[in-house]
Amino acid sequence: MLVVDKPAGISSNDAVQQAKRLFGAQKVGHTGSLDPLATGVLPLCFGEATKFSQFLLDADKKYWARIRLGVTTETGDADGEVIAEADASSVTAAQVAEELATFVGEIEQIPSVYSALKHQGQPLYKLARQGIEVERAPRKVTIYSAELLNVRESEIELFVHCSKGTYIRSLAEDLGAALGCGGHVSGLRRLAAGPYQEEQSISFERLNAIDSPEALDALLLPVSSAVGLWPVMRLHQDTAHYLLRGQPVQVAHAPTEGWVQIFESGEEDRFLGVGEILTDGRIAPRRLVASD
């Protein structure tokens, strides 16, 4: 795993291609797109770690966002053409905070037509650029917290902690509509994705300055870090033998439900993969790392 600090102006796939080149890797994937406008935490999976990318796609995210009130754009962010303008000069911090509070909790969002969601195999944003607008069903997402950090003229800054599938562009548009003036995202930075935090992220400027393969490899995080917030189960070698062959196993002091990280105990614990607690208390293997 590598946590990069994606710069503005490139796509998530561009970041993947740069990482492939730097590390000479054949198989690299990202774990949740960031728009070209956005910066911040983008975990990349190398090789076997790509098996665990879904768990990061499903993880909570944290963002800093700057929203320009009074200007609505085609895409919901600063990269789109302006389609409406309104006077937002009378909007107060108290009004913003009051409306923002209504979005906290489980809400329904209609994804942007310029999102990376796919329709019949095509990303919506590609269809939108061809003038094709696909009807999008509302999706339930959860905003755990939304804090107003600053109000300056017609721009506001927010901290948002949200579930997977939450679109900050949609939040900006919906908040602007609730305030009666419209709005769009003018700046966005991902501060955390699952267990990975902003302070762990590494810029491409720093990566490009490293000329030693060993020094680059030293920046990689173990595969297990992708599920680092899950409970840890350590198995004796004999028990691990059966689990690696796809059999559920009984482990003392296991949680009663949910997902767990699984290690084989030894001088150095070996990460085997992840499992799920069955109704009878056994751990069933769900995603395993390939081993000799």
Secondary structure, DSSP 8 states (H G I E B T S, - for coil): -EEEEE-TTS-HHHHHHHHHHHHT-S-EEESS---TT-EEEEEEEEGGGGGGHHHHHTS-EEEEEEEEETEEESSSBTTS-EEEE---TT--HHHHHHHHHTTSEEEEE---TTSS-EETTEEHHHHHHTT-------EEEEEEEEEEEEEETTEEEEEEEE-TT--HHHHHHHHHHHTTS-EEEEEEEEEEETTEEGGG-EEHHHHHT---HHHHHTT---GGGGGTTS-EEEE-HHHHHHHTTT--B--TT--SSSEEEEEE-SSS-EEEEEEEE-TTS-EEEEEE----
